[in-house]
Amino acid sequence: MRLRQRGWCINMSKANGSPVVKVGLSSCGVAAGGRGVYDALAAKLEDSKVSLMQTGCIGMCYKEPLVEVLMPGNERYIYGDVTPEKAERIIEEHLYKGQPVKDWLLMVEGNGSDIASPLEGQRRIVLRHCGIIDPESIDDYISVGGYGAIKKALGSMTQEQVIDEVIESGLRGRGGAGFSTGMKWRFAREAKGSPKYIICNADEGDPGAFMDRSVLESDPHSVLEGMLIAAYAIGADEGYIYCRAEYPLAVRRLKLAISLAQERGFLGESILGSNFSFDLKIREGAGAFVCGEETALMMSIEGKRGMPRSRPPFPAQSGLWGKPTSINNVETFANVSWIISNGAKEYNSLGTEKSKGTKVFALAGKVARGGLVEVPMGMTINDIVFKVGGGTSSDLAFKAVQMGGPSGGCVPARLADTQVDYDSLSSIGAIMGSGGMLVMDESTCMVDLAKFFLNFTQDESCGKCVPCRVGTKRMLEILERITKGEGHEDDIEKLEGLADSIKRASLCGLGQTAPNPALTTIKYFREEYEAHIKDKTCPAKKCAALITYEVMADVCTGCMKCTKFCPTGAIAGVKKQPHVIDDAKCVRCGLCMDVCKFNSINVF
Amino acid sequence: MVTDTKTREAPSFAVIDAIVHKHNAEPGSVIPILQEIQDSYGYVPVVAIDRIAKITGITNGEVYGTATFYNMFRLEPLGENLVKVCHGTACHLAGAERISESIALEVGARVGETSADGKFTVEQVACLGCCSSAPALMINEEIYGRLTPESVRRVLKKCACGNGDGA
């Protein structure tokens, strides 16, 4: 508590003395041009008393780059879609003249504003510091109570008490499988063997998921603190963070966080004066999806090909280098320090009977407010898509969500009143997964989507089990011919038969779940498959072989732009005359449609 | 930027040995060793595979097996800039195919190829985790999001002139 109070003072003094300007610089902010905004602000504020700082991702990725102005008295103003020019005007108007630029404001907190907060409906535990603190400053983390939980655990709790607390909280693994975190720790603690290891699985491989990246980039110390608590609980003195190499910024911030924590004595020998010692290493993944599976991940840390093995023995008995090991996901660790600080009761008051706490989702696809959201377990899919996500980003109707990436399933709009918890989702063929939630509107072809995922899984299959290695390839071939309009009458049954064998005869989760995207789209969108097979049409107008592009002569202005972009020279035309697409040359890439400013390209 | 640290010379035993010994020649460190060698040369030269095997005492086959198992390792030299086009789910829905098509038009290299002038190697990756900025791509270590077939050509032009970093 002392730390918290001191931290609070640091924040208040910053805010009381002079305003603070924060720029979101995690990957999404950088991708949207956040660095340019930061540089413009730095130049503008060079001689002023206003302090400028970088922060992580607050979750409103759809409006990046984001700039926050924190005024004395803790009034927060967040601006979206900021450009370097807009940033300068915000300084002029808001900071120098005291007039917030209303048109660009996304949210205001602390002065009774009438702007509805885009964060409404969310409950932020994992993301509690994201977008608030500077992820590269350990003092910032300490100032918001950071490393208070490990202090509490070491100072006043036994190892058993820590495990009991986590079991009581109801926390289940956030990587997808949903096993009780506390039980996992208990097994590892009770297992014979030494040394013991803690591993953080940060190999976020599901396409469409970016929760772990955001947490690592925005609040790396909370993950380190969660690992410290886990290590203390099971009696480990060494740990690894296995992070995707595709996340260079996350790796950089983790490395920095580890070295800062070592300097301050939160990592290393005799932590905080106790007899508990723990140190951490980072291992960068090398681009293999299967390494998200825990036994494959350990093979990879040992320097081998990442191929899963059968369980038992479970990692808790025989894990890394054959020693007892507990592997937990980034989001799980980020929950742990909150639970220890605030108590299990506070945590398990949130959520449903069997799914406690909150879940972070990466909302993406055709959704208006895409980004990172954290909601209490038990919220319905509809509420997440419409209340939190603002509905679809197009004027087309909401069609389905895909949850859990290549292992997960599609939930059609008519079932979107399903609650988001582990059991309700699996009862409709979907899974909680790691938290990817992809929103689709009527323009998405479900057969194409199934093909996309099967293409991914057959490529990422490690090759150990024949049903997975060969079966996913056969499924892909069938899906490919369906989308080409060459499907056979019995293809749907063939897909279902293959899916059944693959699920039953594969060793690891990759194979056991790989058919799910195909199975759920067949279950809920069978008529789309039939349209491709029997009528040779793609209802969503997506599958290249089944569609035709044409220029609408009455709309085309003859600007010639499309002729320059067409990769095959299929568009003929002279200036100010309507153009014509040569169907024989057209490869249906759709570039002309994307670049036409007058919407004169039609697809049918 | 990857290219800054890249030594453009032929692979030397001195460099390779130093990297292997930095990791105490542990067999368990094969992946970080390969990563560092790739950082130095932009790819993993075949001579390095033999050398790692010799020093660490594991077989050539095991090192080669590891190097070819993971998507990240390349056994061929790279162009000056590495373009990773994201083909994750969100980018797929947002038209990643069109972005790849547009890149091919601009630099003359398709996925898995290096442009004739040696400036760009184009790769396809599963997901960069920037789904809400889809479609996205990464040039060296810089991410560019919310691309259009037009804007991606501007980004590549800027990069070809030597302004690769900084959105």
Contacts between the chains, C-beta under 8 A, distances in Angstrom:
chain1	res1	chain2	res2	distance
A	27	B	128	7.6
A	27	B	129	6.7
A	27	B	130	5.6
A	27	B	143	5.5
A	28	B	130	5.7
A	28	B	132	6.1
A	28	B	133	5.6
A	28	B	145	7.1
A	30	B	142	7.5
A	30	B	143	6.0
A	30	B	167	6.7
A	31	B	130	5.2
A	31	B	133	4.6
A	31	B	136	6.0
A	31	B	143	4.1
A	31	B	144	6.0
A	31	B	145	3.5
A	31	B	146	7.7
A	31	B	167	7.0
A	32	B	133	6.0
A	32	B	145	5.8
A	32	B	146	6.8
A	32	B	167	7.5
A	33	B	167	4.5
A	34	B	167	7.8
A	35	B	166	6.1
A	35	B	167	6.3
A	36	B	166	7.1
A	36	B	167	6.3
A	61	B	132	3.5
A	61	B	133	6.6
A	62	B	132	5.7
A	64	B	132	8.0
A	64	B	133	7.1
A	204	B	129	6.6
A	205	B	126	7.0
A	205	B	127	7.4
A	206	B	127	7.3
A	207	B	87	7.8
A	207	B	88	3.5
A	207	B	89	4.6
A	207	B	90	7.6
A	207	B	92	7.9
A	207	B	126	5.2
A	207	B	127	3.8
A	208	B	88	5.8
A	208	B	89	3.9
A	208	B	90	5.4
A	208	B	127	6.6
A	208	B	131	5.6
A	209	B	127	7.4
A	209	B	129	7.3
A	209	B	131	7.7
A	210	B	127	7.9
A	210	B	129	3.7
A	210	B	130	6.8
A	210	B	131	5.6
A	210	B	132	7.8
A	213	B	129	4.2
A	244	B	129	8.0
A	245	B	35	7.2
A	245	B	72	5.8
A	246	B	84	7.8
A	246	B	125	6.4
A	246	B	127	7.5
A	246	B	128	6.0
A	246	B	129	7.1
A	246	B	138	7.9
A	247	B	129	6.3
A	248	B	141	4.8
A	283	B	31	7.2
A	283	B	32	7.1
A	284	B	31	7.8
A	284	B	32	7.3
A	284	B	35	6.2
A	285	B	70	8.0
A	285	B	72	8.0
A	286	B	31	5.7
A	286	B	34	7.6
A	286	B	35	6.8
A	286	B	70	3.5
A	286	B	71	7.2
A	286	B	72	4.1
A	286	B	73	6.5
A	287	B	70	5.3
A	287	B	71	3.5
A	287	B	72	3.9
A	287	B	125	7.7
A	287	B	126	7.9
A	288	B	69	6.4
A	288	B	70	5.1
A	288	B	71	6.4
A	289	B	126	6.7
A	300	B	31	6.6
A	301	B	28	7.4
A	302	B	28	5.1
A	303	B	26	7.6
A	303	B	27	5.8
A	303	B	28	4.3
A	303	B	29	6.0
A	303	B	30	3.9
A	303	B	31	5.5
A	303	B	66	6.8
A	304	B	30	7.8
A	304	B	62	7.6
A	304	B	66	6.5
A	305	B	65	5.6
A	305	B	66	5.7
A	305	B	69	4.2
A	306	B	69	6.7
A	306	B	70	7.5
A	321	B	28	8.0
A	362	B	131	6.0
A	362	B	132	7.7
A	363	B	132	7.4
A	364	B	89	7.7
A	364	B	90	4.1
A	364	B	131	3.5
A	364	B	132	5.3
A	364	B	134	6.7
A	365	B	89	7.4
A	365	B	90	5.5
A	365	B	93	5.4
A	365	B	131	7.7
A	366	B	93	6.8
A	370	B	131	7.2
A	370	B	132	3.8
A	371	B	132	5.0
A	402	B	89	6.9
A	405	B	89	7.1
A	436	B	89	7.4
A	436	B	131	7.7
A	438	B	89	5.4
A	438	B	90	6.3
A	438	B	93	7.3
A	438	B	131	7.8
A	440	B	93	7.0
A	444	B	93	6.3
A	449	B	89	7.9
A	452	B	89	6.8
A	452	B	92	5.4
A	453	B	89	7.7
A	456	B	126	6.4
A	460	B	126	7.6
A	462	B	69	7.7
A	565	B	102	7.3
A	565	B	105	7.2
A	565	B	149	6.3
A	565	B	150	7.9
A	567	B	101	5.7
A	567	B	104	6.9
A	567	B	105	5.5
A	589	B	97	6.7
A	589	B	98	6.0
A	589	B	101	4.8
A	590	B	95	7.1
A	590	B	97	7.8
A	590	B	98	5.7
A	591	B	98	5.4
A	591	B	101	5.9
A	591	B	102	6.5
A	591	B	149	5.2
A	594	B	95	6.7
A	594	B	98	5.7
A	594	B	148	6.4
A	594	B	149	5.1
A	595	B	148	7.7
A	595	B	149	5.8
A	595	B	150	6.0
